[in-house]
Amino acid sequence: MGIIWTIIIGFLAGVIAKFIMPGSNEPQGFILTAILGIVGAFVATFLGQAVGWYGPNDGAGLIGAAVGAIIVLAVWGFISKRA
């Protein structure tokens, strides 16, 4: 259930990140934004567990996942501009 919850939170975080950073690069599709949000949620969960903010079975909350999604979206914008 933890992975499903992370995917749901990541989806919402991706939508929030897209609203916060609307001009990050060319208009991206809804599916790509959702995937980047899910990746951001997993990154936030991994980093939070590595730092000790979250327990071994805890996932990132909505705010942590949104921050992770913003970071992933910024990295994606940087990589896509270079290519």
Secondary structure, DSSP 8 states (H G I E B T S, - for coil): -HHHHHHHHHHHHHHHHHHHSTTSSS---HHHHHHHHHHHHHHHHHHHHHHTSS-TT----HHHHHHHHHHHHHHHHHHHHH-
